[in-house]
């Protein structure tokens, strides 16, 4: 019933939001007499804020049309490489007319970015992708809103998530691949690669894990505490609802995106209130650059998706209540996940010093689990002054984190490894 009430409220707000947007435009349009009314700037700002608080936020586009590579502009074409019911594997294909640039593009390492399935769309990693494209061939998991997936496509579980990652790795080719998992997918990514190693399959050249709950017992955050304090049954009865008839996934049990969004806001309500107040003030002052920055952020932040209830509840129990991965008890489709079987995949873990979602040490715990990866192929990086989002977006990502990742990938690129292995022999000759 809550989902239906939310949809009803959204339907009621849409006309008000549209009217507020039109009123805002009227008060800033120089050709409209209303713009000459004393205080028109404040009125326009008030209506614009009302519009943005009530509007319906749709899934944003990646919108990456080009990037700069070695001083040359390279065109980007986004396309679906592999389609599955709950996720599309997206490739960002790079094009150039310059022969030297084409050769560089061919020689660049391949990266698979495993985006979180935790309420927001994968476009949240737009800055991550855009930066990586300067020096890498990039793929990303683009998770589909569960309310858009028909019931006949079945449930989506944490086991399915692991199998999806394995299928994507196999589709791209594991041997020359570097897998970057951001936040929540660090756990299923480690599970996927562990199972591939146990089965004797080729595993990726490296795995880079950023701000994820490998061992959620370490430095628990508010997110961890909630999952611990409430029972599995509480989550099932209080946050799982059926998709209304107006969507393709009608009848599917989901954890609705609007509930997840409410949780995000509740974690830092004062920060969001201040942000909206600052936006209002920027509009009144005519500070278009800061106002536009606010709009870009909240267009992304307020666009949320539903998660299949099976996957959500599996994650609560496996990751945040039973701690199955660090306890060595996690089985996927009956196969025990054994990170100690990984031997040929290099490991880099990254944490933000001020991360309030995945606490200090939660991601670094992967090093203790992957005990048979040689120490020379392991590294950890703590980003000073960075919160959760700062490790994959913004200035700290571009200036501190990305150079570290780029260097690590180059160091563990298979062709580079072979060259380094031959150097001692050549020196001896």
C-alpha positions as CSV (number, residue, x, y, z in Angstrom):
1,X,0.0,0.0,0.0
2,X,2.9,2.4,0.8
3,X,4.1,2.1,-2.8
4,X,0.6,3.0,-4.2
5,X,0.4,6.0,-1.8
6,X,3.8,7.2,-3.0
7,X,2.7,7.0,-6.6
8,X,-0.6,8.9,-5.7
9,X,1.4,11.6,-4.0
10,X,3.8,11.9,-6.9
11,X,0.8,12.2,-9.3
12,X,-0.6,15.0,-7.1
13,X,2.7,16.9,-7.0
14,X,3.3,16.8,-10.8
15,X,0.8,19.5,-11.7
16,X,2.1,21.7,-8.9
17,X,5.7,21.1,-9.9
18,X,5.0,21.9,-13.5
19,X,3.1,25.1,-12.5
20,X,6.0,26.2,-10.2
21,X,8.5,25.6,-13.1
22,X,6.4,27.8,-15.4
23,X,6.1,30.5,-12.8
24,X,9.8,30.5,-12.2
25,X,10.4,30.9,-15.9
26,X,7.9,33.8,-16.1
27,X,9.7,35.8,-13.3
28,X,13.1,35.5,-15.0
29,X,12.0,36.1,-18.6
30,X,13.0,39.7,-19.4
31,X,10.3,40.0,-22.0
32,X,7.6,39.2,-19.4
33,X,6.2,42.1,-17.4
34,X,6.3,39.8,-14.3
35,X,10.1,40.0,-14.3
36,X,9.8,43.7,-13.5
37,X,7.9,43.1,-10.2
38,X,10.0,44.1,-7.2
39,X,11.5,40.9,-5.6
40,X,11.0,38.9,-8.8
41,X,14.4,37.2,-8.3
42,X,13.3,35.8,-5.0
43,X,9.9,34.7,-6.4
44,X,11.6,33.0,-9.3
45,X,14.1,31.3,-7.0
46,X,11.3,30.1,-4.7
47,X,9.3,28.6,-7.5
48,X,12.4,27.0,-9.0
49,X,13.1,25.4,-5.6
50,X,9.5,24.2,-5.3
51,X,9.7,22.7,-8.8
52,X,12.9,20.8,-8.0
53,X,11.5,19.5,-4.7
54,X,8.4,18.1,-6.4
55,X,9.6,17.0,-9.9
56,X,9.9,13.4,-11.0
57,X,13.6,12.5,-11.5
58,X,14.3,10.1,-14.4
59,X,17.4,8.0,-15.0
60,X,20.1,10.4,-16.2
61,X,22.3,9.7,-19.2
62,X,26.0,9.1,-19.1
63,X,26.3,11.8,-21.7
64,X,30.0,11.2,-22.4
65,X,30.4,12.3,-26.0
66,X,34.2,12.7,-26.1
67,X,37.3,12.7,-23.9
68,X,40.8,14.0,-24.4
69,X,43.6,11.5,-25.0
70,X,47.1,12.8,-25.3
71,X,45.9,16.2,-26.2
72,X,43.5,14.9,-28.9
73,X,39.7,14.8,-28.7
74,X,38.4,11.2,-29.0
75,X,34.8,10.5,-29.8
76,X,32.8,8.1,-27.5
77,X,30.0,5.8,-28.6
78,X,28.0,4.1,-25.8
79,X,26.6,0.8,-26.7
80,X,25.2,-2.4,-25.1
81,X,27.8,-5.2,-25.3
82,X,25.7,-7.8,-23.4
83,X,22.1,-7.6,-22.3
84,X,20.5,-9.5,-19.4
85,X,17.1,-9.1,-17.7
86,X,18.4,-7.1,-14.8
87,X,21.6,-5.5,-16.2
88,X,23.2,-4.3,-19.4
89,X,26.9,-4.5,-19.9
90,X,27.8,-1.1,-21.5
91,X,30.9,-0.5,-23.5
92,X,32.2,3.0,-24.2
93,X,33.8,2.6,-27.6
94,X,36.5,5.2,-28.5
95,X,37.0,6.5,-32.0
96,X,39.7,8.7,-33.6
97,X,41.1,9.6,-37.1
98,X,44.6,10.0,-35.8
99,X,46.8,6.9,-36.6
100,X,49.0,7.3,-33.5
101,X,46.0,7.8,-31.2
102,X,44.3,4.8,-32.7
103,X,47.4,2.7,-31.9
104,X,47.4,4.0,-28.3
105,X,43.7,3.2,-27.9
106,X,44.3,-0.4,-29.1
107,X,47.1,-0.9,-26.6
108,X,45.2,0.5,-23.6
109,X,44.2,-1.9,-20.8
110,X,40.6,-3.1,-20.5
111,X,38.6,-2.2,-17.4
112,X,35.2,-3.5,-16.2
113,X,33.6,-1.1,-13.7
114,X,31.1,-2.9,-11.5
115,X,28.7,-0.2,-10.4
116,X,26.7,-0.5,-7.2
117,X,23.2,-1.8,-7.1
118,X,22.1,0.1,-4.0
119,X,19.5,2.6,-5.0
120,X,21.2,4.9,-7.5
121,X,21.8,4.4,-11.2
122,X,25.2,3.5,-12.6
123,X,25.4,7.0,-14.0
124,X,26.5,8.0,-10.5
125,X,29.9,6.8,-11.7
126,X,30.0,9.1,-14.7
127,X,33.1,11.0,-13.4
128,X,34.8,7.6,-12.8
129,X,34.1,6.4,-16.3
130,X,35.0,9.7,-18.0
131,X,38.4,9.8,-16.3
132,X,39.1,6.1,-17.0
133,X,38.4,6.6,-20.7
134,X,41.5,8.7,-21.1
135,X,43.7,5.7,-20.7
136,X,41.5,2.6,-20.8
137,X,38.9,0.6,-22.7
138,X,35.9,0.8,-20.4
139,X,32.9,-1.3,-19.7
140,X,30.3,-0.8,-16.9
141,X,27.4,-2.7,-15.4
142,X,24.2,-0.7,-16.0
143,X,21.7,-2.2,-13.5
144,X,18.0,-2.1,-14.6
145,X,15.3,-0.7,-12.3
146,X,13.5,-3.8,-11.0
147,X,10.1,-2.2,-11.4
148,X,10.7,-2.3,-15.2
149,X,11.5,-6.1,-15.2
150,X,8.5,-8.3,-15.9
151,X,7.7,-11.0,-13.4
152,X,8.3,-13.7,-16.0
153,X,12.0,-12.9,-15.9
154,X,12.1,-14.4,-12.4
155,X,13.7,-13.1,-9.2
156,X,17.2,-11.6,-8.9
157,X,19.3,-12.8,-6.0
158,X,22.8,-12.1,-4.7
159,X,23.8,-15.4,-6.3
160,X,22.5,-14.1,-9.6
161,X,24.6,-10.9,-9.1
162,X,27.7,-13.1,-8.7
163,X,26.9,-15.1,-11.9
164,X,26.2,-11.9,-13.8
165,X,29.7,-10.6,-13.0
166,X,31.2,-13.9,-14.0
167,X,29.3,-13.8,-17.4
168,X,30.5,-10.2,-18.0
169,X,34.1,-11.2,-17.2
170,X,34.0,-14.1,-19.6
171,X,32.3,-12.1,-22.3
172,X,35.1,-9.4,-22.2
173,X,37.9,-11.9,-21.6
174,X,39.5,-12.4,-18.2
175,X,43.2,-12.6,-19.0
176,X,43.7,-8.9,-19.9
177,X,40.9,-7.5,-17.8
178,X,41.1,-5.2,-14.7
179,X,37.9,-5.2,-12.6
180,X,37.0,-2.1,-10.5
181,X,34.2,-2.6,-8.0
182,X,32.8,0.4,-6.2
183,X,31.1,0.1,-2.8
184,X,28.5,-2.7,-2.5
185,X,29.7,-4.8,-5.4
186,X,33.1,-5.4,-3.8
187,X,31.5,-8.5,-2.1
188,X,29.9,-10.2,-5.1
189,X,32.9,-9.3,-7.3
190,X,35.3,-11.0,-4.8
191,X,32.9,-13.9,-4.7
192,X,32.7,-14.1,-8.5
193,X,36.5,-14.1,-9.0
194,X,37.0,-16.5,-6.1
195,X,34.7,-19.1,-7.6
196,X,36.3,-18.7,-11.0
197,X,39.7,-19.4,-9.4
198,X,38.4,-22.4,-7.5
199,X,37.0,-23.8,-10.8
200,X,40.4,-23.4,-12.5
201,X,39.1,-20.7,-14.8
202,X,41.3,-17.7,-15.9
203,X,40.8,-14.8,-13.6
204,X,41.3,-11.0,-14.3
205,X,44.7,-9.5,-14.2
206,X,43.7,-7.3,-11.3
207,X,40.8,-6.4,-9.0
208,X,40.5,-3.0,-7.5
209,X,38.0,-2.7,-4.6
210,X,36.9,0.7,-3.5
211,X,35.0,1.6,-0.3
212,X,33.1,-1.7,0.1
213,X,31.8,-3.9,3.0
214,X,34.1,-6.9,2.6
215,X,34.0,-7.2,6.4
216,X,31.3,-5.0,7.8
217,X,32.3,-5.8,11.4
218,X,35.2,-3.4,11.1
219,X,34.5,0.3,12.1
220,X,30.8,-0.1,11.7
221,X,28.9,2.8,10.3
222,X,25.2,3.9,10.7
223,X,24.4,1.7,7.7
224,X,26.0,-1.3,9.4
225,X,24.3,-0.6,12.7
226,X,20.8,-0.5,11.2
227,X,21.3,-3.9,9.4
228,X,22.6,-5.4,12.7
229,X,19.9,-4.0,15.0
230,X,16.9,-5.0,12.9
231,X,16.1,-8.6,12.1
232,X,15.8,-10.2,8.7
233,X,12.0,-10.5,9.2
234,X,11.8,-6.8,10.1
235,X,13.4,-5.8,6.7
236,X,11.1,-8.2,4.9
237,X,7.9,-6.8,6.5
238,X,8.8,-3.1,6.7
239,X,10.7,-2.2,3.5
240,X,9.6,-4.7,0.8
241,X,6.6,-3.8,-1.3
242,X,5.0,-4.9,-4.6
243,X,5.4,-2.9,-7.7
244,X,2.1,-1.2,-8.7
245,X,0.2,-2.2,-11.9
246,X,1.4,0.9,-13.8
247,X,4.9,-0.6,-14.4
248,X,6.1,-3.5,-16.5
249,X,7.3,-5.2,-13.3
250,X,3.8,-5.1,-11.7
251,X,3.6,-7.5,-8.8
252,X,7.4,-7.9,-8.3
253,X,8.5,-7.7,-4.7
254,X,11.1,-4.9,-4.4
255,X,12.9,-2.6,-2.0
256,X,11.6,0.7,-3.5
257,X,14.0,3.4,-4.6
258,X,12.0,6.1,-2.9
259,X,12.6,4.4,0.5
260,X,16.3,4.1,-0.2
261,X,16.3,7.8,-1.1
262,X,14.5,8.7,2.2
263,X,17.2,6.8,4.0
264,X,20.0,8.7,2.2
265,X,18.4,12.0,3.2
266,X,17.8,10.9,6.8
267,X,21.5,10.2,7.2
268,X,22.4,13.9,6.7
269,X,19.2,16.0,6.7
270,X,20.9,19.2,7.8
271,X,23.4,19.0,5.0
272,X,20.6,18.6,2.4
273,X,18.6,21.5,3.9
274,X,21.7,23.7,3.8
275,X,22.4,22.7,0.2
276,X,18.9,23.6,-0.9
277,X,19.1,26.9,0.9
278,X,22.4,27.7,-0.7
279,X,20.8,26.8,-4.1
280,X,18.0,29.3,-3.4
281,X,20.5,32.0,-2.5
282,X,22.6,31.3,-5.6
283,X,19.5,31.8,-7.8
284,X,18.7,35.1,-6.1
285,X,22.2,36.3,-6.6
286,X,22.4,35.1,-10.2
287,X,25.3,32.7,-9.4
288,X,24.5,30.4,-12.3
289,X,27.6,28.2,-12.0
290,X,27.0,27.1,-8.4
291,X,23.3,26.8,-9.1
292,X,24.0,24.5,-12.1
293,X,26.4,22.4,-9.9
294,X,23.6,21.9,-7.4
295,X,21.2,20.9,-10.2
296,X,23.6,18.4,-11.7
297,X,24.2,16.7,-8.3
298,X,20.6,16.4,-7.3
299,X,19.4,15.3,-10.8
300,X,21.7,12.3,-10.2
301,X,21.1,11.9,-6.4
302,X,17.3,12.1,-6.6
303,X,17.1,9.6,-9.5
304,X,16.7,6.2,-7.8
305,X,15.8,2.6,-8.8
306,X,14.0,-0.3,-7.2
307,X,15.9,-3.4,-6.2
308,X,14.5,-6.9,-6.4
309,X,13.6,-7.9,-2.8
310,X,15.4,-11.3,-3.1
311,X,18.7,-9.6,-3.8
312,X,18.2,-6.9,-1.2
313,X,17.3,-9.3,1.6
314,X,20.2,-11.7,0.6
315,X,22.6,-8.8,0.9
316,X,21.3,-7.8,4.3
317,X,21.7,-11.3,5.7
318,X,24.9,-12.4,3.9
319,X,26.9,-9.2,4.1
320,X,25.6,-7.3,7.1
321,X,24.2,-9.9,9.5
322,X,26.0,-13.2,9.0
323,X,29.3,-11.7,7.7
324,X,29.5,-14.9,5.5
325,X,32.4,-13.8,3.4
326,X,34.9,-13.1,6.2
327,X,33.6,-16.0,8.2
328,X,34.2,-18.4,5.3
329,X,30.6,-19.6,5.2
330,X,29.3,-18.0,2.0
331,X,28.1,-20.4,-0.6
332,X,26.9,-19.4,-4.0
333,X,24.6,-21.9,-5.7
334,X,26.1,-24.5,-3.3
335,X,29.8,-23.6,-4.0
336,X,31.8,-22.3,-1.2
337,X,33.4,-18.9,-1.8
338,X,37.2,-19.3,-1.1
339,X,39.2,-16.1,-1.8
340,X,42.3,-18.0,-0.8
341,X,42.1,-19.8,-4.2
342,X,42.9,-16.5,-6.0
343,X,46.6,-16.5,-6.9
344,X,47.1,-14.8,-10.2
345,X,44.9,-11.7,-9.8
346,X,46.6,-8.6,-8.3
347,X,44.6,-6.8,-5.5
348,X,44.4,-3.0,-4.8
349,X,42.0,-1.8,-2.1
350,X,41.0,1.8,-1.6
351,X,39.3,3.5,1.3
352,X,38.3,7.1,2.2
353,X,39.6,8.4,5.4
354,X,36.2,10.0,6.3
355,X,33.9,7.3,4.7
356,X,30.7,7.1,6.7
357,X,29.2,4.3,4.6
358,X,32.0,1.7,4.5
359,X,34.1,2.2,7.6
360,X,37.9,2.1,7.8
361,X,39.2,-1.4,7.4
362,X,36.1,-2.9,5.8
363,X,37.6,-3.0,2.3
364,X,41.2,-3.6,3.4
365,X,39.9,-6.9,4.9
366,X,40.1,-8.4,1.4
367,X,43.9,-8.7,1.9
368,X,43.5,-11.1,4.8
369,X,41.0,-13.2,2.8
370,X,43.1,-13.3,-0.4
371,X,46.1,-14.8,1.5
372,X,47.6,-16.6,-1.5
373,X,48.0,-13.5,-3.7
374,X,51.8,-12.6,-3.5
375,X,52.5,-9.5,-1.4
376,X,54.2,-7.9,-4.3
377,X,50.8,-8.0,-6.1
378,X,48.9,-6.4,-3.3
379,X,48.5,-2.7,-2.3
380,X,46.2,-0.5,-0.2
381,X,45.5,3.2,-0.5
382,X,43.8,5.4,2.1
383,X,42.6,8.7,0.6
384,X,43.2,11.4,3.1
385,X,40.3,13.8,3.6
386,X,38.0,11.8,1.3
387,X,34.4,10.7,2.2
388,X,32.6,7.9,0.4
389,X,31.9,9.7,-2.8
390,X,35.3,11.4,-2.9
391,X,37.1,8.2,-3.7
392,X,35.3,7.8,-7.1
393,X,34.1,11.3,-8.1
394,X,35.4,14.8,-7.9
395,X,38.8,16.4,-7.4
396,X,40.3,13.8,-5.0
397,X,39.2,11.0,-7.4
398,X,40.8,12.7,-10.4
399,X,44.0,14.0,-8.7
400,X,44.8,11.3,-6.1
401,X,42.9,8.1,-6.6
402,X,42.9,7.8,-10.4
403,X,46.8,8.1,-10.8
404,X,47.1,5.3,-8.2
405,X,44.7,3.1,-10.1
406,X,46.3,3.9,-13.5
407,X,49.7,3.0,-12.2
408,X,48.5,-0.2,-10.5
409,X,46.8,-1.4,-13.7
410,X,49.9,-0.6,-15.8
411,X,52.1,-2.5,-13.4
412,X,49.9,-5.6,-13.6
413,X,49.0,-5.5,-17.2
414,X,50.0,-9.0,-18.6
415,X,52.1,-7.6,-21.4
416,X,53.9,-5.3,-18.9
417,X,54.5,-8.3,-16.6
418,X,56.2,-10.3,-19.4
419,X,58.4,-7.4,-20.3
420,X,59.5,-7.0,-16.6
421,X,60.1,-10.7,-16.3
422,X,62.5,-10.6,-19.3
423,X,64.5,-7.6,-18.0
424,X,66.8,-9.5,-15.6
425,X,67.7,-12.1,-18.3
426,X,68.5,-9.3,-20.8
427,X,70.6,-7.6,-18.2
428,X,72.6,-10.8,-17.6
429,X,73.4,-11.1,-21.3
